[in-house]
Amino acid sequence: MIYLELLLGFLKVGLFAFGGAYAAIPLIRDVVLSNGWLDDAQLSYMIAVSESTPGPIMVNMATYVGSTRGGILGSALATAAVVTPAFIIILLVVYALRAVMENRYVKAVMDSLVPCVNGIILAVGLFMTLECILPEFKPLTVDFRAAALTALLALLLFLTRKIKFFAERKIKLSPVTLIVIASLAGILMYGV
Protein backbone atom coordinates (compact mmCIF):
# COMPACT_ATOMS: atom_id res chain seq x y z
CA MET A 1 0.00 0.00 0.00
CA ILE A 2 2.84 2.42 0.83
CA TYR A 3 4.29 1.90 -2.65
CA LEU A 4 1.07 2.97 -4.32
CA GLU A 5 0.82 5.99 -2.02
CA LEU A 6 4.41 6.99 -2.83
CA LEU A 7 3.82 6.52 -6.54
CA LEU A 8 0.60 8.56 -6.61
CA GLY A 9 1.84 11.23 -4.20
CA PHE A 10 5.02 11.99 -6.09
CA LEU A 11 3.33 11.60 -9.46
CA LYS A 12 1.07 14.43 -8.31
CA VAL A 13 4.16 16.50 -7.45
CA GLY A 14 5.76 15.72 -10.81
CA LEU A 15 2.61 16.56 -12.76
CA PHE A 16 1.60 19.79 -11.07
CA ALA A 17 4.85 21.38 -9.85
CA PHE A 18 5.63 24.20 -12.26
CA GLY A 19 8.05 27.07 -11.82
CA GLY A 20 11.09 25.32 -10.41
CA ALA A 21 12.11 23.85 -7.10
CA TYR A 22 10.98 26.63 -4.79
CA ALA A 23 7.58 26.80 -6.44
CA ALA A 24 7.22 23.03 -5.89
CA ILE A 25 7.89 23.17 -2.15
CA PRO A 26 4.26 23.98 -1.17
CA LEU A 27 3.01 21.04 -3.23
CA ILE A 28 5.67 18.72 -1.80
CA ARG A 29 4.77 19.96 1.69
CA ASP A 30 1.10 19.23 1.08
CA VAL A 31 1.81 15.70 -0.17
CA VAL A 32 4.24 14.65 2.57
CA LEU A 33 2.25 16.21 5.43
CA SER A 34 -1.12 14.88 4.27
CA ASN A 35 0.30 11.36 4.01
CA GLY A 36 2.13 11.69 7.33
CA TRP A 37 5.52 10.89 5.78
CA LEU A 38 7.26 13.87 7.42
CA ASP A 39 6.32 16.53 9.94
CA ASP A 40 7.09 20.25 9.52
CA ALA A 41 10.46 20.05 11.30
CA GLN A 42 11.60 17.04 9.27
CA LEU A 43 10.44 18.73 6.07
CA SER A 44 12.47 21.85 6.91
CA TYR A 45 15.57 19.76 7.54
CA MET A 46 15.02 17.81 4.34
CA ILE A 47 14.65 20.99 2.28
CA ALA A 48 17.97 22.22 3.71
CA VAL A 49 19.65 18.90 2.91
CA SER A 50 18.10 18.81 -0.58
CA GLU A 51 19.44 22.29 -1.32
CA SER A 52 22.94 21.36 -0.25
CA THR A 53 23.15 18.14 -2.26
CA PRO A 54 23.47 17.90 -6.03
CA GLY A 55 20.27 17.50 -7.97
CA PRO A 56 16.81 19.03 -8.03
CA ILE A 57 15.01 19.42 -4.71
CA MET A 58 11.98 17.45 -5.93
CA VAL A 59 14.09 14.45 -6.91
CA ASN A 60 16.12 14.56 -3.68
CA MET A 61 12.97 14.81 -1.57
CA ALA A 62 11.24 11.99 -3.46
CA THR A 63 14.28 9.74 -3.12
CA TYR A 64 14.62 10.47 0.60
CA VAL A 65 10.95 10.07 1.48
CA GLY A 66 10.65 6.96 -0.67
CA SER A 67 13.72 5.49 0.99
CA THR A 68 12.53 6.16 4.53
CA ARG A 69 9.01 4.87 3.87
CA GLY A 70 9.55 2.02 1.44
CA GLY A 71 13.24 1.19 1.26
CA ILE A 72 15.00 0.88 -2.09
CA LEU A 73 11.83 0.03 -3.99
CA GLY A 74 9.98 2.98 -2.43
CA SER A 75 12.89 5.25 -3.28
CA ALA A 76 12.92 4.09 -6.90
CA LEU A 77 9.14 4.43 -7.27
CA ALA A 78 8.97 7.90 -5.74
CA THR A 79 11.91 9.15 -7.82
CA ALA A 80 10.50 7.67 -11.04
CA ALA A 81 7.07 9.13 -10.28
CA VAL A 82 8.40 12.65 -9.76
CA VAL A 83 10.58 12.70 -12.93
CA THR A 84 8.37 10.77 -15.38
CA PRO A 85 5.93 13.63 -16.20
CA ALA A 86 8.75 16.05 -17.04
CA PHE A 87 10.52 13.36 -19.06
CA ILE A 88 7.41 12.67 -21.15
CA ILE A 89 6.72 16.39 -21.66
CA ILE A 90 10.29 16.98 -22.85
CA LEU A 91 10.04 14.06 -25.28
CA LEU A 92 6.83 15.54 -26.73
CA VAL A 93 8.39 19.02 -26.99
CA VAL A 94 11.47 17.64 -28.76
CA TYR A 95 9.27 15.72 -31.18
CA ALA A 96 7.24 18.85 -31.91
CA LEU A 97 10.34 21.03 -32.26
CA ARG A 98 11.93 18.68 -34.76
CA ALA A 99 9.43 19.80 -37.40
CA VAL A 100 9.67 23.46 -36.43
CA MET A 101 13.49 23.42 -36.55
CA GLU A 102 13.39 22.60 -40.28
CA ASN A 103 11.85 26.03 -40.98
CA ARG A 104 14.62 28.26 -42.37
CA TYR A 105 13.47 31.31 -40.39
CA VAL A 106 13.45 29.44 -37.09
CA LYS A 107 16.84 27.95 -37.97
CA ALA A 108 18.22 31.44 -38.70
CA VAL A 109 16.98 32.74 -35.34
CA MET A 110 18.47 29.78 -33.48
CA ASP A 111 21.80 30.17 -35.29
CA SER A 112 21.90 33.86 -34.35
CA LEU A 113 21.40 33.00 -30.68
CA VAL A 114 24.62 30.97 -30.47
CA PRO A 115 26.99 33.99 -30.54
CA CYS A 116 24.75 35.80 -28.03
CA VAL A 117 24.88 32.93 -25.55
CA ASN A 118 28.64 32.56 -26.09
CA GLY A 119 29.06 36.28 -25.39
CA ILE A 120 27.03 36.07 -22.19
CA ILE A 121 29.06 33.08 -20.96
CA LEU A 122 32.33 34.83 -21.87
CA ALA A 123 31.26 38.04 -20.10
CA VAL A 124 30.33 36.18 -16.91
CA GLY A 125 33.59 34.19 -17.04
CA LEU A 126 35.68 37.34 -17.51
CA PHE A 127 33.84 39.17 -14.74
CA MET A 128 34.36 36.27 -12.33
CA THR A 129 38.01 35.95 -13.33
CA LEU A 130 38.65 39.68 -12.85
CA GLU A 131 36.85 39.58 -9.52
CA CYS A 132 39.12 36.74 -8.35
CA ILE A 133 42.33 38.27 -9.68
CA LEU A 134 41.54 41.83 -8.65
CA PRO A 135 39.70 41.66 -5.32
CA GLU A 136 37.36 44.62 -4.93
CA PHE A 137 38.72 45.87 -8.28
CA LYS A 138 41.68 47.63 -6.66
CA PRO A 139 44.34 47.85 -9.38
CA LEU A 140 47.27 47.53 -7.00
CA THR A 141 46.00 44.42 -5.21
CA VAL A 142 46.37 41.49 -7.58
CA ASP A 143 45.92 37.94 -6.32
CA PHE A 144 48.80 36.38 -8.24
CA ARG A 145 47.87 32.85 -7.18
CA ALA A 146 44.40 33.22 -8.70
CA ALA A 147 45.90 34.79 -11.84
CA ALA A 148 48.44 31.96 -12.14
CA LEU A 149 45.76 29.32 -11.61
CA THR A 150 43.52 30.90 -14.27
CA ALA A 151 46.43 31.12 -16.72
CA LEU A 152 47.41 27.51 -16.00
CA LEU A 153 43.89 26.23 -16.67
CA ALA A 154 43.53 28.30 -19.84
CA LEU A 155 46.90 27.06 -21.07
CA LEU A 156 46.01 23.46 -20.26
CA LEU A 157 42.71 23.76 -22.11
CA PHE A 158 44.39 25.42 -25.09
CA LEU A 159 47.18 22.84 -25.28
CA THR A 160 44.85 19.87 -25.23
CA ARG A 161 42.85 21.36 -28.10
CA LYS A 162 45.72 22.61 -30.28
CA ILE A 163 48.77 20.37 -29.73
CA LYS A 164 49.10 17.66 -32.37
CA PHE A 165 49.88 14.94 -29.76
CA PHE A 166 46.52 15.48 -28.04
CA ALA A 167 44.56 16.11 -31.26
CA GLU A 168 45.73 12.85 -32.87
CA ARG A 169 44.67 10.84 -29.84
CA LYS A 170 41.45 12.87 -29.53
CA ILE A 171 42.28 13.74 -25.92
CA LYS A 172 40.14 16.58 -24.68
CA LEU A 173 39.64 17.78 -21.14
CA SER A 174 36.05 17.63 -20.02
CA PRO A 175 34.66 20.36 -17.76
CA VAL A 176 34.61 17.84 -14.89
CA THR A 177 38.32 17.13 -15.37
CA LEU A 178 39.06 20.86 -15.40
CA ILE A 179 37.07 21.33 -12.20
CA VAL A 180 39.02 18.53 -10.50
CA ILE A 181 42.35 19.96 -11.70
CA ALA A 182 41.31 23.46 -10.58
CA SER A 183 40.25 22.26 -7.15
CA LEU A 184 43.47 20.28 -6.63
CA ALA A 185 45.57 23.23 -7.81
CA GLY A 186 43.57 25.57 -5.56
CA ILE A 187 44.17 23.29 -2.56
CA LEU A 188 47.88 23.24 -3.34
CA MET A 189 48.10 27.00 -3.91
CA TYR A 190 45.89 28.20 -1.07
CA GLY A 191 45.97 25.31 1.38
CA VAL A 192 49.73 24.81 1.59
N, C-alpha and C positions, 0 to 999 in steps of 0.2 A: 504494500500500500504506500509506503514512504517513497518508493521509486516513482510511482505514478504522480504523487504529489510534487516531488522534485521536478519531474519532467514538465508537468502542466504549469507549475509556479514559475519556473525559469523560462519556459516557452512564452508565457505572458510577458515577462520582462523583455525578452528578445524581440517580441513582436511590437510592443508598444512604447519602448524606450527610444525616443528621438531626441536629438540635440546634444549628444555626447554623454560622458560619464556622470557629470554633476547633475545633469537633467534627469538621469536615470535613477539617482539615489532615492528620491521619494517613492518611486515605483518599487524599487528593491526593498525599501523599508516596509512598504505596505505588504509585500509578499512574505517577507521573512517574519514580520511581527504577527500577521494574521494566521500564519501556520505554526507559530510558536517555535520557530527554528532558532531564533536569537532574541534577546531582549535589547532594549535601547542601548545599554552600556556595551554589550558585546558587539552590537552593530557599529557603534562609534569606534571601538577598537579595530574592528575589521575594516572599516573604511580607511582608517589611518594606515593599517598594514597594506591594504590594497593599493593605496597611493604610493607607498614606498617600495613596492615590488614591481618588477617589469610586467607589462601587460595591462590591458584595459580593466578598469575597476569591476565592470559587470562580470567579466570572465573570472577574475580572481575571486570575487564574492561567490559566484556559482560553484566554482571548484571547491572552495573552503566549506561552504554550507553543505554541498553534496557529500563531501568527504566526512564531515562530522556527523551527518545524519544517516548516510547510507554506505559508508566505506568507499572503496574504489569504484564500484559500480554506480553508486549514487553520485560520486564526483564526475564520472564520465557522462552520465545522463544529464546532470544539471548543466555541465559545460556545453555539451552538444546542443541542449535545448536553447541555451542563451545565444549561441552563435549561428545556429541553423537559419533563422529568419534573415539575418543580414547576408549570409552566404548566398541564399537563394535570390534575394533581391539584387545583389551584385551580379550574379550570373545572368539574370534577366536584363539588367541595365547594359552589361557588356554585349549581350546578344542584340539588343536594340541599337546600341551605338555602332555596331559593326556596319550596319547598313548606312547610317548617317555619316560615318567617317569616309565613305566612298565619294561623298559630295565634294566637288573641288573647292567650293567656298568654305565649307567647314574645315577641310584639310588645310587651306591657306591660313585660316584663323589659328588653327592648332599649331601649325608650323611657325607662325609669328609669335606665339606665346613662349616658345623654347628660349629665345634669347632674353626675354623679359625675366623668366624664372631664373635663368643662369645669372643674370645681373643682380637679382635680389639676393641669391645665395652668395655671390661674390661680395656684395656690399656688406652683408651680415658677417661673413667670414673676415673681411678686412677690418670692420669695426671691432669685432671681438679680438682680433690679433693686435690691433693698435691699443686697445684697452688693456690687454695683458702686458704688452711691451712698454707702454707709456702709462703707468698708473696715474689716474686723475688727469691725464693729458698734460703733465708738466714736462716740458721739453728737456729739462736737465736731468730728470729722473727716469732713466731707462733700465728696465729689468733685463739685463743681458742674458740671464739664464733662459728666460722666456723667449727672447729673440733668437738665441742659439737653438733652442728646441724647435721653434717654428721653422727656422732655416733648415735644420737637420731633416725634419719631416718633409718639407717641400722638396729638398734635394733627393731624399730617398724615393719619394713618389715620382719625381721627374726621371731619375735614373732607371727605375724599373719599367718605365714606359718608353724610354728613348734608347737605352743601351742595347746593342745588338745581341749580347749574351742573354739578356732577359727576354727580349722580343722573340728570338728564335725558339726559346723554350716556353713561350707564352706564359711567363711568370708575371703576374700582376698582384699588387698588394690590394687586398680588399679593405674596405673601411674598418672592419673589425680588427684586422691585423694592424692597421695604422693606430687604432685606439689602444690596442695592447702595447704596441711599441711606445706610443706617447706616454701611456701611464707608467711603464717601466722606466723610461727616460726621466719622467717627472719625479718619480720616487728617488732615482739616483741623484738627480740635480738638486732637488729640494729637501729630500729626506736625509741625505748624507752630509 
